[in-house]
Amino acid sequence: MGSTGGAPGIARGSNQHKGDVLLGVENVSLRFGGVKAITDVSFDIRKGEIRAIIGPNGAGKTSMLNVINGFYNPQEGRITFRGKTRARMRPSVAAAQGIARTFQNVALFKGMSTLDNIMTGRTLKMHSGFFWQLLRHGPALREEIEHRRFVEEIIDFLEIEAIRKTPVGRLPYGLQKRVELGRALAMEPELLLLDEPMAGMNLEEKEDMCRFILDVNNQFGTTIALIEHDIGVVMDLSDRIVVLEYGRKIADGSPDEVKNNQKVIDAYLGVAH
């Protein structure tokens, strides 16, 4: 799964329909009481691309990811996924349909090991009954062994073998972010949502994370939507960028189109960029 050829047991994403619209955001508006978080925003995410969502603080970026993965349900507009209009849903349903998510602030089980944290990403893939899981016997044990083998491949891909048994609460922040990425990958997502994956990282950690994101996209064909404030990272990684300001879309296009858009320069990038 890594840059040296990948883990053999993890299925590669298909590029057969690369470029088709995977997820559509159509005239979405989201309000909290009288506060408008998102106002009439439309854009799409195409299969196989890396799609960035950028903008100043308070632009509505995280709220948009929360709409996409079902944490919020918008008052207006609709979300389509794989060409079908999506009903109101919970994040667990979105996850079961193939949408995985990481968060601005690391949301891991700090007392659990790296391996066990990533194993939690396999929960929706487990089919044995609760009784057998409790006993860790029979079909549940066979299933756990298979899922653990898959997780070990992710650990190998992310180059975190040395910390596989370490409680994540003892890990530096950059490695915790890598473990969180591993947990999302364990869900085998078709669409991976990354909320500021480089936040709080030093230069070396950012370079590593960029490499892993590109490997996930290139080798598995996983579609990725990310929020990121490091504009250099955004311009290097992204196929297309949508720009929000105060909950409204002000630009949408290629990195070159966005960085030369005067509205984006005035609202976010500044003349220096």
C-alpha positions in Angstrom: 0.0 0.0 0.0 3.1 2.3 0.3 5.5 3.9 -2.0 7.5 0.7 -2.4 4.7 -1.2 -4.0 2.0 -1.5 -1.3 0.6 -4.2 0.8 -0.5 -7.1 -1.3 -3.7 -8.0 0.5 -5.4 -4.5 0.2 -7.6 -4.1 -2.8 -6.6 -1.4 -5.2 -9.2 1.2 -6.2 -10.5 1.0 -9.8 -9.8 3.9 -12.2 -12.4 2.6 -14.7 -14.8 5.5 -14.0 -12.2 8.0 -12.9 -13.6 11.5 -13.4 -17.2 10.7 -12.9 -19.0 12.6 -10.2 -18.9 10.6 -7.0 -20.5 13.1 -4.6 -22.6 16.2 -5.4 -23.3 19.2 -3.2 -26.3 21.0 -4.6 -27.5 24.4 -3.3 -26.8 23.4 0.3 -27.6 25.8 3.2 -27.0 25.1 6.9 -28.1 27.2 9.8 -27.8 27.1 13.5 -30.6 29.2 14.8 -30.1 32.6 13.2 -26.5 31.9 12.3 -25.8 30.9 8.6 -22.9 28.4 8.5 -23.3 27.6 4.8 -25.4 29.5 2.2 -26.4 28.0 -1.2 -23.1 26.2 -1.9 -22.8 23.8 -4.8 -19.8 21.8 -6.0 -18.9 18.2 -6.8 -16.2 15.6 -6.0 -15.1 13.4 -8.9 -13.9 9.8 -8.6 -10.2 9.5 -8.1 -9.4 13.1 -7.5 -8.0 15.1 -4.5 -10.5 17.9 -3.9 -9.5 20.7 -1.5 -11.8 22.9 0.4 -10.1 26.1 1.6 -11.0 29.5 3.1 -10.3 31.7 6.1 -11.4 30.7 9.6 -15.1 30.6 10.0 -15.7 30.0 6.3 -17.8 26.9 6.9 -15.2 24.3 5.7 -15.6 21.9 8.6 -19.4 22.4 8.6 -19.3 21.3 5.0 -17.5 18.1 5.8 -20.0 17.5 8.6 -22.8 17.8 6.1 -21.0 15.3 3.7 -20.5 12.7 6.3 -24.0 13.0 7.9 -23.1 14.7 11.1 -25.2 17.7 10.1 -28.3 17.6 7.9 -28.8 20.8 5.9 -32.0 22.7 5.9 -31.9 23.3 2.1 -30.3 21.6 -0.9 -29.3 18.0 -1.3 -26.3 15.7 -1.3 -26.0 13.0 -4.0 -23.6 10.0 -3.6 -22.9 7.6 -6.5 -25.6 9.3 -8.5 -28.4 8.9 -5.9 -29.9 11.5 -3.7 -29.0 10.8 -0.1 -31.6 10.8 2.5 -31.0 12.3 6.0 -28.5 10.0 7.7 -26.1 9.5 10.6 -22.3 9.3 10.3 -22.5 5.6 10.9 -24.7 5.1 7.8 -22.4 7.3 5.7 -19.4 5.3 6.9 -21.2 2.0 6.0 -21.8 3.5 2.5 -18.0 4.2 2.1 -17.3 7.7 3.5 -14.5 7.8 6.1 -13.4 10.9 8.1 -10.5 12.3 10.2 -10.8 15.3 12.4 -9.1 18.6 13.2 -8.4 17.4 16.7 -7.2 13.9 17.0 -10.1 11.6 18.1 -8.3 8.4 19.2 -8.7 6.1 22.2 -5.6 7.3 24.0 -5.2 4.3 26.3 -5.4 1.8 23.5 -2.5 0.7 21.3 -2.0 1.8 17.7 -3.1 -1.5 16.4 -6.3 -1.6 18.5 -7.2 2.0 17.5 -6.9 1.1 13.8 -8.9 -2.1 14.4 -11.8 0.0 15.5 -12.0 1.1 11.9 -13.0 -2.5 11.0 -16.0 -2.6 13.2 -18.5 -2.0 10.4 -16.9 -4.8 8.4 -17.4 -7.4 11.2 -20.4 -9.7 10.7 -20.2 -12.2 13.6 -22.8 -11.8 16.4 -22.1 -10.0 19.6 -22.1 -13.3 21.6 -19.3 -14.8 19.5 -17.3 -11.5 19.6 -17.6 -11.5 23.4 -16.2 -15.1 23.6 -13.6 -14.4 20.8 -14.4 -18.0 19.6 -15.6 -19.7 16.5 -16.5 -17.4 13.6 -15.7 -14.3 15.6 -12.1 -15.4 16.2 -11.6 -16.3 12.5 -13.1 -13.0 11.5 -10.9 -11.1 13.9 -7.7 -12.8 12.6 -8.6 -11.8 9.1 -9.3 -8.1 10.0 -6.2 -8.0 12.1 -4.2 -9.2 9.1 -5.7 -6.3 7.1 -4.8 -3.8 9.8 -1.2 -5.0 9.9 -1.0 -4.2 6.2 -2.1 -0.6 6.9 0.4 -0.4 9.7 3.1 -1.5 7.3 2.0 1.0 4.7 2.0 3.9 7.2 5.5 2.8 8.4 4.4 2.6 12.1 5.4 -1.0 12.8 7.6 0.2 15.7 4.6 1.7 17.6 2.0 -0.9 16.8 1.7 -1.9 20.5 2.3 1.5 21.9 -0.7 3.4 23.6 -1.4 6.3 21.3 -1.6 8.7 24.2 2.2 8.3 24.5 2.9 9.2 20.8 3.9 12.6 19.5 1.2 14.5 17.7 2.4 13.8 14.2 2.3 10.0 14.7 -1.2 10.3 16.3 -2.4 11.9 13.1 -0.9 9.0 11.1 -2.7 6.5 13.4 -6.0 8.4 12.8 -5.4 8.2 9.0 -4.8 4.4 9.5 -8.1 4.0 11.3 -9.9 5.8 8.4 -8.2 3.6 5.8 -9.2 0.5 7.8 -12.8 1.3 6.7 -11.8 0.9 3.1 -13.5 4.2 2.1 -14.5 5.1 -1.4 -14.4 8.8 -0.2 -11.9 9.9 2.4 -12.5 13.2 4.2 -9.4 14.7 5.8 -10.0 17.7 8.1 -6.6 19.6 8.4 -4.4 16.5 8.2 -1.2 18.6 8.5 -2.3 20.8 11.5 0.3 21.0 14.2 3.0 19.2 12.2 6.6 20.1 11.5 8.0 20.2 8.0 9.2 16.5 8.0 5.8 15.3 9.4 4.0 17.2 6.7 6.2 15.7 4.0 5.4 12.2 5.3 1.7 12.9 5.4 1.7 14.3 1.9 3.4 11.2 0.6 0.8 8.9 2.3 -2.1 10.9 1.0 -0.7 10.7 -2.5 -0.1 7.0 -2.2 -3.7 6.4 -1.0 -5.0 8.4 -3.9 -2.7 7.0 -6.6 -2.4 3.3 -5.6 -5.9 2.7 -4.4 -7.9 5.2 -6.4 -9.4 6.5 -3.2 -11.2 9.8 -3.7 -10.1 12.4 -1.2 -11.6 15.7 0.0 -9.4 17.7 2.4 -9.4 20.9 4.4 -5.9 22.3 4.8 -4.5 25.8 5.7 -1.1 25.2 4.3 -1.5 26.7 0.8 1.7 25.2 -0.5 0.4 21.7 0.4 -3.0 22.4 -1.1 -1.5 23.6 -4.4 0.8 20.6 -4.7 -1.7 17.9 -3.7 -5.0 19.1 -5.2 -6.6 18.4 -8.6 -9.3 21.0 -7.9 -10.1 23.5 -5.1 -13.3 25.0 -3.9 -13.0 28.2 -1.8 -15.5 29.3 0.9 -15.8 32.6 2.6 -18.4 33.3 5.3 -20.2 30.1 4.2 -20.5 31.1 0.6 -18.5 29.7 -2.4 -16.3 32.4 -4.0 -14.2 30.2 -6.3 -13.9 26.7 -7.8 -11.3 25.4 -10.2 -7.8 24.2 -10.7 -5.0 25.3 -8.4 -3.8 27.8 -11.0 -7.2 29.2 -11.5 -7.8 29.6 -7.8 -4.5 31.2 -6.9 -5.0 33.8 -9.6 -8.6 34.5 -8.7 -8.8 38.1 -7.4 -11.6 37.3 -5.0 -9.5 34.5 -3.4 -6.5 36.7 -3.2 -8.5 39.4 -1.4 -10.3 37.1 0.9 -7.7 34.6 1.8 -4.4 34.2 0.0 -3.2 37.8 0.0 -0.9 39.5 -2.5 2.2 37.6 -1.3 0.8 34.3 -2.7 
